[in-house]
Amino acid sequence: MTPFLARFATPLTLGLFAVSTVSGIALFFHLAPGAFHGMHEWLSMVLLVPFAFHVWKNWGPMLGYARRGTLVLPLLASVVAGLVFAVPALRGGDAGGPPPLRAALLMTRASLADLAPVLRTTPDALQEELGRRGFKVASADETLAGVTASSGVAPENVLFQLMPAP
């Protein structure tokens, strides 16, 4: 390990962890998500580099924790805590996620007849617009998810394009 990395691995880990903590707390409380979301994601990824060097630098003590068995329980608890959040979302598909995305997904499963008034249009006009965009629509009873299924286009992207200006 270079002297630079040996000297700065732990301080960089601490600094980036502090940024990740502050941005994570802000995101948890929905404070300025536009300011914190990208920061949290990207700097958490950057945190992996000094973290890896920190582990490398402290490999001897880490092995000591492993030999004494004090490393296993915290790591296991961390994995279980992560699974508590991941498993329901993975099993339910779109059950989790931000409320706006969940609302959009729900709208893509509504019939075009039910969706049209939300988009400030009529079912016939919505069918025509989808036809102009290259989608085949048999009836207003179809859903946006069904109409876009064979196209490889995400139905929520089409929904966002169809939304009128506020």
Secondary structure per residue as TSV (DSSP state, phi and psi in degrees):
chain	resnum	aa	ss	phi	psi
A	1	M	-	360.0	135.9
A	2	T	-	-69.4	155.7
A	3	P	H	-57.3	-36.3
A	4	F	H	-60.8	-48.8
A	5	L	H	-67.0	-40.1
A	6	A	H	-62.3	-35.7
A	7	R	H	-80.8	-33.5
A	8	F	H	-111.5	-2.4
A	9	A	H	-59.0	-50.0
A	10	T	H	-69.3	-46.6
A	11	P	H	-61.5	-38.3
A	12	L	H	-65.7	-39.3
A	13	T	H	-60.6	-45.8
A	14	L	H	-63.1	-46.0
A	15	G	H	-63.5	-47.8
A	16	L	H	-69.0	-32.3
A	17	F	H	-64.6	-39.6
A	18	A	H	-62.7	-43.6
A	19	V	H	-63.0	-43.8
A	20	S	H	-62.7	-38.2
A	21	T	H	-65.8	-49.2
A	22	V	H	-62.6	-46.0
A	23	S	H	-67.8	-36.0
A	24	G	H	-64.7	-41.0
A	25	I	H	-65.4	-42.3
A	26	A	H	-61.4	-42.4
A	27	L	H	-66.2	-38.7
A	28	F	H	-59.6	-40.9
A	29	F	T	-93.1	11.2
A	30	H	T	56.8	39.6
A	31	L	S	-96.0	116.0
A	32	A	S	45.0	57.6
A	33	P	H	-58.1	-31.4
A	34	G	H	-63.2	-32.3
A	35	A	H	-79.8	-31.5
A	36	F	H	-101.8	-21.6
A	37	H	H	-62.6	-55.4
A	38	G	H	-62.0	-41.6
A	39	M	H	-58.1	-47.0
A	40	H	H	-63.4	-47.4
A	41	E	H	-64.0	-52.6
A	42	W	H	-70.0	-45.5
A	43	L	H	-72.5	-23.6
A	44	S	H	-69.1	-33.9
A	45	M	H	-68.9	-42.1
A	46	V	H	-62.8	-34.2
A	47	L	H	-56.9	-28.0
A	48	L	H	-61.1	-32.7
A	49	V	H	-67.4	-57.0
A	50	P	H	-65.6	-28.5
A	51	F	H	-61.9	-44.4
A	52	A	H	-62.0	-42.4
A	53	F	H	-67.0	-35.5
A	54	H	H	-62.7	-44.0
A	55	V	H	-64.8	-43.1
A	56	W	H	-60.3	-46.5
A	57	K	H	-62.3	-34.6
A	58	N	T	-107.6	28.6
A	59	W	H	-60.5	-40.8
A	60	G	H	-58.2	-53.3
A	61	P	H	-61.5	-34.0
A	62	M	H	-63.5	-40.3
A	63	L	H	-64.8	-35.5
A	64	G	H	-61.6	-43.5
A	65	Y	H	-59.9	-42.6
A	66	A	H	-65.4	-42.2
A	67	R	H	-64.7	-38.2
A	68	R	H	-79.2	-9.4
A	69	G	T	82.0	7.0
A	70	T	T	-86.2	-3.2
A	71	L	T	-91.6	-31.4
A	72	V	H	-65.1	-50.2
A	73	L	H	-62.7	-47.7
A	74	P	H	-61.9	-39.4
A	75	L	H	-66.5	-41.9
A	76	L	H	-63.3	-44.5
A	77	A	H	-61.3	-37.9
A	78	S	H	-65.4	-43.2
A	79	V	H	-64.2	-43.6
A	80	V	H	-63.1	-42.1
A	81	A	H	-61.1	-40.9
A	82	G	H	-65.0	-40.4
A	83	L	H	-66.2	-31.2
A	84	V	H	-57.3	-36.0
A	85	F	H	-87.3	-37.7
A	86	A	H	-75.6	-43.5
A	87	V	H	-61.1	-48.9
A	88	P	H	-59.9	-39.5
A	89	A	H	-66.9	-40.1
A	90	L	H	-69.9	-36.2
A	91	R	H	-75.3	-34.2
A	92	G	H	-91.9	0.7
A	93	G	S	69.5	-93.7
A	94	D	S	-101.7	20.7
A	95	A	S	-65.3	-28.0
A	96	G	S	-103.5	-162.6
A	97	G	S	99.6	171.3
A	98	P	-	-65.7	145.3
A	99	P	H	-53.6	-40.2
A	100	P	H	-61.7	-38.8
A	101	L	H	-68.7	-39.9
A	102	R	H	-62.3	-39.4
A	103	A	H	-65.0	-42.1
A	104	A	H	-62.7	-43.0
A	105	L	H	-62.9	-38.7
A	106	L	H	-64.4	-40.3
A	107	M	H	-65.7	-32.4
A	108	T	H	-71.7	-13.2
A	109	R	T	-102.1	-0.5
A	110	A	S	-83.3	152.7
A	111	S	B	-64.8	153.9
A	112	L	H	-60.6	-32.7
A	113	A	H	-63.6	-39.2
A	114	D	H	-78.0	-30.7
A	115	L	H	-76.5	-33.5
A	116	A	H	-53.1	-49.8
A	117	P	H	-61.1	-33.0
A	118	V	H	-64.8	-34.1
A	119	L	T	-88.6	8.6
A	120	R	T	59.7	46.6
A	121	T	S	-147.1	-177.7
A	122	T	-	-103.4	159.7
A	123	P	H	-57.2	-40.5
A	124	D	H	-64.2	-44.0
A	125	A	H	-65.7	-36.2
A	126	L	H	-66.5	-42.6
A	127	Q	H	-61.5	-42.4
A	128	E	H	-62.9	-44.5
A	129	E	H	-62.7	-42.4
A	130	L	H	-63.7	-37.5
A	131	G	H	-62.9	-42.3
A	132	R	H	-62.2	-28.4
A	133	R	T	-87.1	3.5
A	134	G	T	95.7	10.6
A	135	F	-	-98.7	144.4
A	136	K	-	-94.5	123.0
A	137	V	-	-123.6	119.8
A	138	A	-	-85.1	-37.6
A	139	S	-	-156.8	166.6
A	140	A	T	-74.0	-5.3
A	141	D	T	-81.2	-12.9
A	142	E	S	-72.7	162.0
A	143	T	B	-104.3	160.4
A	144	L	H	-62.9	-37.2
A	145	A	H	-62.5	-40.4
A	146	G	H	-69.2	-40.3
A	147	V	H	-65.2	-37.1
A	148	T	H	-93.6	-4.4
A	149	A	G	-55.3	-44.7
A	150	S	G	-84.3	-5.1
A	151	S	G	-89.3	-16.5
A	152	G	T	79.1	6.0
A	153	V	-	-97.5	134.8
A	154	A	-	-67.9	128.4
A	155	P	H	-61.0	-31.9
A	156	E	H	-68.1	-28.8
A	157	N	H	-67.4	-41.7
A	158	V	H	-64.8	-41.6
A	159	L	H	-58.0	-46.5
A	160	F	H	-62.2	-36.0
A	161	Q	H	-69.8	-30.0
A	162	L	H	-83.3	-15.3
A	163	M	-	-67.1	134.6
A	164	P	-	-74.2	160.1
A	165	A	-	-64.6	146.5
A	166	P	-	-65.9	360.0
